[in-house]
Amino acid sequence: MPAFFVTGTDTDAGKSTITAGLLRAFARAGVPARAIKPVQTGCTETADGLEAPDVALWRSAGGQGEALFMYRVPCSPHLAAGMEGAELDASVVAEECRSRMNQPGVTLFEGAGGLYVPLNERESMLDLMRSLRIPGLLVVANRLGCINHALLSLDALEMAGLSVAGMVLCRTVPSAHTDAGTTAEAEALILGDNAVRLAEEGKRRGIPLLADIPYMENASPAHDAFWDALADMLEPAARALAAFSPARGIDADLLAFDREHLWHPYTSAMRPLPVREVTGASGARLFLADGTSLVDGMSSWWCTVHGYGNGRLVRALQKQAARLSHVMFGGLTHEPAVELGRRLLKVLPASLEHIFFADSGSVAVEAAMKMAVQFRRSAGQEKKTRFVALRGAYHGDTLGAMSLCDPVTGMHTLFSGVLAGQLFVERPTCRFDEPYRPESFAPAERLLREHAQEVTAVVVEPVVQGAGGMWFYHPEYLRDLRRLCDELDILLIADEIATGFGRTGRLFACEWAGIAPDIMCVGKALTGGMMTLSAVAASRRVAEVISGADAAHGGGVFMHGPTFMANPLACAVACASLDELLASPWQACVEHIQEKLEAGLAPCRNVPGVADVRVLGAIGVVETKEPVNVEAWQDFFVSRGVWIRPFGRAVYVMPPFVASDGELDALTRAVCEAVLSASRNGGTPVLEQRRESC
Ligand SMILES: *Cc1c(COP(=O)(O)O)cnc(C)c1O
């Protein structure tokens, strides 16, 4: 049943009175309704404990309700709680509110003061509203200046991603009483115009002005007549609210259109796998159209390290969108690109000095490959044009990047004759968590020595091979590789698109080995998952050689330039994401996640059907002996309230760094249950069963 958050343009806008009037209007219409005051200050001591003034007011109107967090001093929640040695937390208050939402009829939650009234040092009423994800009802104090207050409040609500069910205009003081300098006539004109203007602006935004309540002369809330008169005026508003349905529920048309016309990754257009509609996301949770929420174990494929809806990132995007959303990068530049470049140079290996911004990971890999080829052309080394990659690698889906992916699990057979023939070394066999075996580098050494004359660069995912099998190898391998590349004049390209920005427990996985590549690609978590952006960083030597070429060898320019190169929105968000990361205790968070994943996934080790369990940083992998049936495993995970999408023989989680202990437990418990159920049911977890316990 519908729930609304009653908020005001101001303190004393009339929220409690309007809430009380609405309760009475609902009661008269036979709609069950109640009000909840999540945080009430100014409570008084009575024989039965604390009494909440707003609850008392609702009762005088014949309504019912309760206050949840109650404090004595009549002031802002953060102060009142602080004075009693308490600290409010939006998600805790929201949880308490949510437990009251499953009742029949309408539930009205009444805020304290306006939107930006502080709840604690970090959060405001607006954060509580965002946690609750219910539509707002804005009570506008009808006075001089109220259009400004109302529109600012609507902007803030809309920018917070909240819907607004409507506005109620409310006059709480007698005419010509407080608005100094206005005559009664002028004031009547102003108050009337406020209603007209707000109704018009509301129409533009799809937010109705539900009622215009005048000051009620000679009336007292102690009398039924007052409440009856108010309920009369609020009756249309109550009707509109009772009929309001913000949650669409599952939209069959939407899913049907998707099925018929939208191609999802690695799927058939004719017989696609089922998809689920996401309507929002916050922190480590995804919200589905059917009202359920899932703990995100994938970080949307390595990206959303700060979780979803991070305030700093959202604000950066909004501010930049209003300033300059895009401009070509040819011949023009802008602050977000320069700022991002500055930030990246501070955290990348010191030898990388030149940055090329591209628009996705695959394009970054293409650009890095082109750099490596141009580098040789410029130096007159015409024969060195081939690349060496590792088996088990994944570097992207464009043709060049694809040519570097594992030739078996990649798409080489399908695209044979089209892909460039690269050279492949067996996957580094020495595990991350075992002592280094120098002989594990021998195959790479053999191949590189044999082909040194024709190889321009080796491309590797440092330490963690991602989508090619979720394999963690020993950092010493990279040190050997760096040494040999130097000896043989081969460039080392590090693809840190998945590993960059803390995922492995180091800011970049190259740091595990203490090496610097000649070219490095970053992407994915670069923007904290808000939007697509990638960067290729090159050493001074690479940049110098390419730039020094004569007309016959490239003319000294790097031949690449995507339309959306260095998009200001993406750069601004990436700056905010780096700031957010570096200001956070990310290393401690990742270490903590590693401990939680190790403990949580350990029971899988003994389950038949499991080949290996490994954890590094905020990545946990359970490798099965047989490939998984993605759809069946996915259904099982969704039934357990988590979003985990396995592939091949890897059932893996890489949660946002902000995931709580409870959320991490939900992820590992679901994985344990799934592998246990699969082991008992021929390799596929079975849904209908009662919960398996680990
Ligand atoms: C995802 C990924 C890419 C490709 O990035 P896109 O943005 O999907 O094009 C390249 N390399 C690695 C290691 C990746 O994980």
The ligand as an SDF file (V2000), in Angstrom:
LIG
                    3D

 15 15  0  0  0  0  0  0  0  0999 V2000
   36.3190   -5.4340  -19.1560 C   0  0  0  0  0  0  0  0  0  0  0  0
   37.7020   -5.5280  -19.6030 C   0  0  0  0  0  0  0  0  0  0  0  0
   38.1130   -4.9650  -20.8310 C   0  0  0  0  0  0  0  0  0  0  0  0
   37.1500   -4.3270  -21.7990 C   0  0  0  0  0  0  0  0  0  0  0  0
   36.5420   -3.2020  -21.2640 O   0  0  0  0  0  0  0  0  0  0  0  0
   35.1490   -2.6800  -21.8900 P   0  0  0  0  0  0  0  0  0  0  0  0
   34.8910   -1.4030  -21.1910 O   0  0  0  0  0  0  0  0  0  0  0  0
   34.1500   -3.7530  -21.6100 O   0  0  0  0  0  0  0  0  0  0  0  0
   35.3670   -2.5090  -23.3600 O   0  0  0  0  0  0  0  0  0  0  0  0
   39.4330   -5.0670  -21.1460 C   0  0  0  0  0  0  0  0  0  0  0  0
   40.3180   -5.6640  -20.3220 N   0  0  0  0  0  0  0  0  0  0  0  0
   39.9620   -6.2020  -19.1380 C   0  0  0  0  0  0  0  0  0  0  0  0
   40.9850   -6.8240  -18.2640 C   0  0  0  0  0  0  0  0  0  0  0  0
   38.6300   -6.1560  -18.7480 C   0  0  0  0  0  0  0  0  0  0  0  0
   38.2700   -6.7270  -17.5930 O   0  0  0  0  0  0  0  0  0  0  0  0
  1  2  1  0
  2  3  1  0
  2 14  2  0
  3  4  1  0
  3 10  2  0
  4  5  1  0
  5  6  1  0
  6  7  2  0
  6  8  1  0
  6  9  1  0
 10 11  1  0
 11 12  2  0
 12 13  1  0
 12 14  1  0
 14 15  1  0
M  END
$$$$
